[in-house]
Amino acid sequence: MERELPTVNIEGTDFFVDVIKNELKEKGNPQNRMSIKNMLYVGDGYRFQYDMTINNFLPFGASMALGNNNHSKEIKIPNLVELDPIGMAKKYNRTIEEISGKTDFELTIKPGSPIDLRWNKKILPTLDIAGHTFYVDLVMDKLRPKDDFKSKGIDLSEIREYYDRYYQAYIIPYNPKTREFQEVGIRTITELPKEIIVIKFPHLSELDNVGWNIKYGFGPGHLIKEDTLQLHFKARTLPWKETNIPENIKLNLEEQKLEQKEKIEAKKLSDIFPEQKKGRKM
């Protein structure tokens, strides 16, 4: 005998919870369905905009900003494991006891996968910079050099302005000896710095997708694909020709020459028209 599906009531309308098809189906109108995939997963449940006139998602393009929102409402439903623990246990081949206290996101995690290591084992992602390993630590808001307690590492608050939206990456000057971010005087530099290199690495949301979601309040699985999630990255050291530093050096040298030329011209004029000293008044 087929098990009767549990229901969830949304603004006075009962919906069957079908965890196998991953959808809600209106009890009195089986053709009216809402896919769980079209809802925003926020860790402790799912959020979506609901239109009470059609008992379904608010149609795309319908604006609540116009004031005509008396028929729509933001809805939040619990995790499916709470709505239908029997169905979820069967779906993931677990016992009720094994899924008790877990979220839908946690049930999808494969043991030993990168998500398992990051979410359950709390292992931080790493970034290789010029041969040295850094921990991507969003809680401390920095890239921490492994086994180097003398270095303060790279403070993420100091490099926010160095994110290049065109390349979708951070491009920063870096000192390999101190293992720290080190600014370059762009307006004064006249030769290539010997102690500095320029490195390029992805946005923090890519370096630590799970940590980024936690820190900024997204659902734990937001934009995460288990088969593509990485826990180790490598920064690219850019050749000088791929940076704006050579061009700035050229401009600064030209400006220095111009200033020097102006000084020489001013000196010539002062020699031709020396400042006359005023004598004492009678």
Secondary structure, DSSP 8 states (H G I E B T S, - for coil): ------EEEETTEEEEEETTTTEEEETT-TT-EEEGGGSEE-SSSEEEEEETTTTEE--TT--STTS--TTEEEEEE--HHHH-HHHHHHHTT--HHHHTT--HHHHH--TTSHHIIIIIS----EEEETTEEEEEETTTTEEEETT-SS---EEGGGSGGGEETTTTEEEEEEETTTTEE----TTT--S--SS-EEEEEE-HHHHTHHHHHHHTT--TTTT--TTT--SEEE-EEE-GGGSSHHHHHHHHHHHHHHHHHHHHHHHHHHHHS---------
